[in-house]
Amino acid sequence: MLDLRTIALLAEVVIPPRELRAQDIQNLHNELYSHPRFGYQNFAVGNGGIQLSNIPMRPGWVSAVNFLPDRIQVREELTGATIEDFKERFATILGKAVARLNIAQVGAAQCAVRALTNPRCFPDSRDFLARGLGRIEAAAMQSFGRPASSLGYKMFFPQTPSHSNFFALRIESFHEDPRSLFLENVGTFTQIQLPDGLRLLGNCMQETYDFLQTSTCEFLSRFDRDPAQPL
């Protein structure tokens, strides 16, 4: 089965609209700052929100939490954070925010996992998406008169009697490295009740990740073979 390289973990919860008070977030920032693993160095008040962040280590590197009037967003991009690290960070921040900001309910949660993977039988991910996954003959692409610089698929998985969440999946060639596939799964979870919901938020993140690591990679592996072979 294909191996994942996680590049971004993001999550947000929708909360009842409220006026943000900088002092409340500053107190929360101070409390988080004393935490050896989940503190943030910077505190910034901007248009419509307040951000806590760490100093970027390289281009594209993001470690931040955004407090907006109607939601809280946690972002770890290109930081090397594992799913377990992120789940613990997410739970720590939300637990303290609920107490500090007197949040009584959460409307919904959305989790996103972005990752890269490399097909084993195709040196170019565009070739994998066209000939491996799509079974598109090279002659059919000639009608465009030029090669495609990117290719991708989108899938949406709705709620079912046994699944209360939605998944939106993207499978695309990666513009920075044609050998790699870019994968993104966004999970939307609507049944979050406090206080027990804080514990369940980590499960939401894990489900979103597992759908990429297990279901999606298993699906893609079925097509990672010589396109002349039958499926």
Order of alpha helices (4+ residues) and beta strands (2+ residues): beta-alpha-beta-beta-beta-beta-alpha-beta-alpha-beta-beta-beta-alpha-alpha
